Amino acid sequence: MGDTTDLARRIESYLLGRGDVSESRVLGGDGFFLDGRLVAAVMDHGLCFPVGRDDWEGSVSDDGVHPLLFADRPVPGWVMVDSSVVAKDEALARWIEGSIARY
C-alpha cells in the first residue's frame, strides 16, 4: 500500500492551489478531482487517467501504459499507467497536465 499512498500524496501535492481539489473512491481506487472533474485515480497497480477517445490508441502503445479494463474489456478513453512510468515527478506532472488539458 505504500506505493499507492505515495502516488496519492504526490498527486494531491501537485494539484493543491490549482482549484477545488477533492478525493473520493472511484473505480476501486482513490480518485482525485480538480474542480469536480476526475484527473487521476490511484489503483493497486498504478494510475488510471482519462485521455479521451481521440488520444486513447496512441497512449496505449507507450511502454507501461495499458487500456483500463472493465469486466475484461477495454474502456476507450481511459488508460492504466504503471507506477514505474510516473516514478519521477516530471513524468507524473505530464500525465496530470494531459488529463487536465482534456477538459
VEXZA-762460 format. One record per residue (C-alpha): residue in one letter; x, y, z. Coordinates in Angstrom, 1 decimal. Layout:
+--------+--------+--------+--------+
| residu |     xx |     yy |     zz |
+--------+--------+--------+--------+
|      A |      X |      Y |      Z |
...
+--------+--------+--------+--------+
# end
This chain:
+--------+--------+--------+--------+
| residu |     xx |     yy |     zz |
+--------+--------+--------+--------+
|      M |    0.0 |    0.0 |    0.0 |
|      G |    3.0 |    2.3 |    0.5 |
|      D |    3.5 |    2.8 |   -3.3 |
|      T |   -0.2 |    3.8 |   -3.8 |
|      T |   -0.1 |    6.1 |   -0.7 |
|      D |    3.0 |    7.8 |   -2.1 |
|      L |    1.4 |    8.3 |   -5.5 |
|      A |   -1.8 |    9.7 |   -3.9 |
|      R |    0.2 |   12.2 |   -1.9 |
|      R |    2.2 |   13.3 |   -4.9 |
|      I |   -0.9 |   13.9 |   -7.0 |
|      E |   -2.6 |   15.8 |   -4.1 |
|      S |    0.5 |   17.9 |   -3.7 |
|      Y |    0.7 |   18.7 |   -7.4 |
|      L |   -3.0 |   19.7 |   -7.6 |
|      L |   -3.1 |   21.8 |   -4.4 |
|      G |   -3.6 |   25.5 |   -5.2 |
|      R |   -4.9 |   24.8 |   -8.7 |
|      G |   -8.6 |   24.9 |   -7.9 |
|      D |  -11.0 |   22.9 |   -5.9 |
|      V |   -9.3 |   19.6 |   -5.2 |
|      S |  -11.1 |   16.6 |   -3.7 |
|      E |  -10.5 |   12.9 |   -3.2 |
|      S |  -13.1 |   10.2 |   -3.4 |
|      R |  -13.3 |    6.4 |   -4.0 |
|      V |  -13.8 |    5.6 |   -7.7 |
|      L |  -13.1 |    2.6 |   -9.9 |
|      G |  -11.8 |    0.7 |   -6.9 |
|      G |   -9.2 |    3.3 |   -6.2 |
|      D |   -8.7 |    6.8 |   -4.8 |
|      G |   -9.8 |    9.4 |   -7.4 |
|      F |   -8.5 |   12.9 |   -7.5 |
|      F |  -10.8 |   15.6 |   -8.8 |
|      L |  -10.0 |   19.2 |   -9.8 |
|      D |  -13.0 |   21.5 |   -9.9 |
|      G |  -15.3 |   18.4 |  -10.0 |
|      R |  -13.5 |   16.6 |  -12.8 |
|      L |  -11.7 |   13.3 |  -12.4 |
|      V |   -8.0 |   13.9 |  -13.1 |
|      A |   -6.5 |   10.6 |  -11.9 |
|      A |   -7.2 |    7.6 |   -9.8 |
|      V |   -4.7 |    5.7 |   -7.8 |
|      M |   -5.2 |    1.9 |   -8.2 |
|      D |   -3.5 |   -1.1 |   -6.8 |
|      H |   -1.0 |   -1.4 |   -9.7 |
|      G |   -0.7 |    2.2 |  -11.0 |
|      L |   -2.7 |    5.2 |  -12.0 |
|      C |   -5.8 |    5.5 |  -14.1 |
|      F |   -6.1 |    8.6 |  -16.3 |
|      P |   -8.7 |    9.9 |  -18.7 |
|      V |   -7.1 |   10.5 |  -22.0 |
|      G |  -10.1 |   10.9 |  -24.3 |
|      R |  -11.1 |    8.7 |  -27.1 |
|      D |   -9.1 |   10.5 |  -29.8 |
|      D |   -5.8 |   10.0 |  -27.9 |
|      W |   -6.5 |    6.6 |  -26.5 |
|      E |   -5.0 |    4.3 |  -29.1 |
|      G |   -1.8 |    6.3 |  -29.2 |
|      S |   -1.5 |    6.3 |  -25.5 |
|      V |   -1.8 |    2.6 |  -25.0 |
|      S |    1.0 |    2.0 |  -27.4 |
|      D |    3.5 |    3.6 |  -24.9 |
|      D |    5.6 |    1.3 |  -22.7 |
|      G |    3.9 |    0.8 |  -19.3 |
|      V |    0.6 |    2.2 |  -20.5 |
|      H |   -2.4 |   -0.2 |  -20.9 |
|      P |   -6.1 |    0.1 |  -21.6 |
|      L |   -8.2 |    0.4 |  -18.5 |
|      L |  -10.2 |   -2.9 |  -18.4 |
|      F |  -13.7 |   -3.2 |  -17.0 |
|      A |  -15.2 |   -6.7 |  -17.0 |
|      D |  -12.1 |   -7.8 |  -19.1 |
|      R |  -13.0 |   -5.2 |  -21.8 |
|      P |  -11.0 |   -2.1 |  -22.6 |
|      V |  -12.6 |    1.2 |  -21.8 |
|      P |  -11.9 |    3.6 |  -24.6 |
|      G |  -10.6 |    7.0 |  -23.4 |
|      W |   -9.1 |    5.6 |  -20.2 |
|      V |   -5.6 |    4.1 |  -19.5 |
|      M |   -3.7 |    2.5 |  -16.7 |
|      V |   -0.2 |    3.8 |  -16.2 |
|      D |    2.3 |    1.6 |  -14.4 |
|      S |    3.8 |    3.2 |  -11.3 |
|      S |    7.3 |    2.9 |  -12.8 |
|      V |    6.2 |    5.2 |  -15.6 |
|      V |    5.4 |    8.1 |  -13.2 |
|      A |    8.2 |    7.4 |  -10.7 |
|      K |    9.7 |   10.8 |  -11.5 |
|      D |    7.8 |   14.0 |  -10.6 |
|      E |    8.2 |   15.3 |  -14.2 |
|      A |    6.6 |   12.3 |  -15.7 |
|      L |    3.7 |   12.4 |  -13.2 |
|      A |    3.2 |   16.1 |  -14.0 |
|      R |    3.0 |   15.4 |  -17.7 |
|      W |    0.3 |   12.8 |  -17.2 |
|      I |   -1.7 |   15.1 |  -14.8 |
|      E |   -1.4 |   18.1 |  -17.1 |
|      G |   -2.6 |   15.9 |  -20.1 |
|      S |   -5.6 |   14.9 |  -18.0 |
|      I |   -6.4 |   18.4 |  -17.0 |
|      A |   -6.0 |   19.7 |  -20.6 |
|      R |   -8.6 |   17.3 |  -22.0 |
|      Y |  -11.2 |   19.3 |  -20.1 |
+--------+--------+--------+--------+
# end
